[in-house]
């Protein structure tokens, strides 16, 4: 597979490679955005407009996970692609262990911090009453799944670094489909806890994605394997150097969305949000 990818990069027309490599990646990124969108749509249909608003208001805070996974995923994929190009298998063998080390560390911080700070974030954007209550309930479940979503999304980017765009897209698409199927089932069956059902549907899909991704890197991958979980300082330095700029896009999205919701609450009330 690695040799085949090298041959394509050397022989195919650049325009063909552009579409071959970028289209699946773009679709995968769109799929990631479907999670909070579908939660909000089903919450609005099944629970009510207040629950839909709560999912929307809570969404910017979930981008902390997206930011961390982008930081680690983009940085690790960059290190991987350069190591493959140089034939540096020693570095390739350390990439996933380093990625998992940082995923575990950052996910633990985000899980604890997110659960504790969720009410304060919702206060900051101006959410009150039922919207705030629904938002807290939704976020506290969502953050329990931080480890799984961060591993899946960052490892998915490493998979793209191998050149396996379609496989990476398929894993993300499968997770989104599972979420769409489970959303209405869990919301209806859980009754008064429907908003938790929406969050459980999301993290269930993410757990399944994480298990499939873990299986791939433990068993199936011919290039990148998980060989010990540890912080490799030289690799980490490169990962953070490349990944920080990509993460900043997520950080700016958090700020932008938070400001939009705060202004909507301030000047238009709950209906405007």
Beta strands, then each sheet from edge to edge (+ up, - down):
end
